[in-house]
């Protein structure tokens, strides 16, 4: 969907791979799923907050667990967008556009 909308995509299979990507190349937006292999997406957000806090305005959590208190608390604590799955196409595209416009 995002590729068809004209975005260049890089995917990461887990938290460690995502951290390697942000350490080695610029990213305009990060869509993070809570349920990742190994350390979950919340651990990724915490690592970003610690090592790459300038990226937090470019992060959105997209998850089927948006109703869980721990997920909502993480989004609120770091001021990041929270997208519940299934996420409407227009909302996802608008969110990615908005994240990419953060400086």
N, C-alpha and C positions, 0 to 999 in steps of 0.2 A: 504494500500500500504506500509506504513512504517513498520507496524507490520510484514507483509510478508517479508520485506527486513531485518528483524532481530532486529528492534529497539523496545525497551520498550517504550510504549506511555502512557502519562498522558494527558487527555484532560480537558479543563476548559470551562465552558459555558459562562463566562463573565470575565471582567477585575478583579473584586474582587476575584473571585475564582482563577484566574491565579496568583494574588499577594500572596494569601494564600499558593499556591503550592510552589512558589519560596522562600517563607519565611521559609518553613518547610522541604524542601528536595532539594537535589542537582539536577540540570538539566544540560544536555549537550548542548541542542539546544532548541530554542523557535521559532516556526512558528506561527506568529500572523496574524490573519485576521483583516482587518481594520473595517469591519462591525460586531461588537459584540453587544449583548444586553446591554443596559445601556450605560456606558462609552465605547467609541469605542476603537479599537486597538491602535489608536494614543495616546489616554490617557494612555493606558497600557505602551506604549514605554516611554512616559514622566515620568510615575511613576517609571519605571525601571531605567531611567536615574538619577532620584533623589535619589532613595533608594538602587538600586542594579546596579550601573554603571559598575561593573565588568562583568555583564551579557550581556551588549550591543554587544560585539563581537560575541555573540552566538544567536543573534536575526535576523530573517528575516521576513519582511512583505510579506504576500501572499494575493493578493487582485485583485478584478476586477476593482479597482479604481486606478491602477498604473499610469494612465495618468494624474491624478489630481495633480495640483501644490502643494497642501498641503501635499499630500502623498509623492511625490518626495522630497519635502523640508525636511520632517521628516526623510526620509531615508538618505538623504545627511547630514543633521545636526548631526546625530548620527552615521554615517558611517555603516549603516546596509544594508543588502541585500534587494532587492525589487524584488519579483517574481510576474509577472502578471498572472492572471487567464485567461484562463486555462493554467496551468503550465505544460510543458512537464515532463513526469515521470523522465527521466534521469536527468534533471536540478534540480528537487526537491530532488532526492536522492543524487546528488552530493553536493547540498547546505547543506543538513542536515549533510552529512559526514564532509564537511569543517567546519561547525559551531561547531560540536562536537570536532574538533581537536584544537579549540582555547583554549588558556590557560589564 
